[in-house]
Amino acid sequence: MINLNIHFGGFMEKVGEDYVYKGELGVTTVLWELYDISWNKVLQFSKEEAKIMAPIRFIWFKEAGKEMKTMNYVYDKNSDDMFLVICLGKQASELEIFIEYDISEHSEPPVIIPPLQCDEYSDSDGEVERSREEEEAEKSEDELQENVDEEAI
């Protein structure tokens, strides 16, 4: 078992030779089996515990208590990459994990394009052009009404 301090909701920024995790929403300490550490387990933690549904871009990690400049990261769902986290976990009794999310598709507000105004479909009081079928259908309805009126007389 290993203690993991999982930081979530932020992004990593390099400042000089060091790293800074900015915009952090929270941190949770969990106790996991070393060999259970996987991309999917971190993703599950993110959705269920941190309540963040965005896809994960990077998982940054370092030994707890070490400087931020010792940070490494994995960026693929490949279990071989997560093996680096497991190896460091074997050496240390506690790790710091920093989740960086892929929010590029959500980073800007959506652009709302108003519908194009077309004279043909406008709500103006002007005369609306009708197709020949519509006019003929209207005429036949009028003729039917006239026939009903004549029969009533």
Buried (B, 14 or more C-beta within 10 A) or exposed (E): EBBBBBBBBBBBEEEEEEBEBEEEEEBEEEEBEBEEBBBEBBBEBBEEEBEBEBEBBBBBBBBBEEEBEEBEBBBEEEEEBBBBBBEBBEEBEEBBBBBBBEEEEEEEEEEEEEEEEEEEEEEEEEEEEEEEEEEEEEEEEEEEEEEEEEEEE
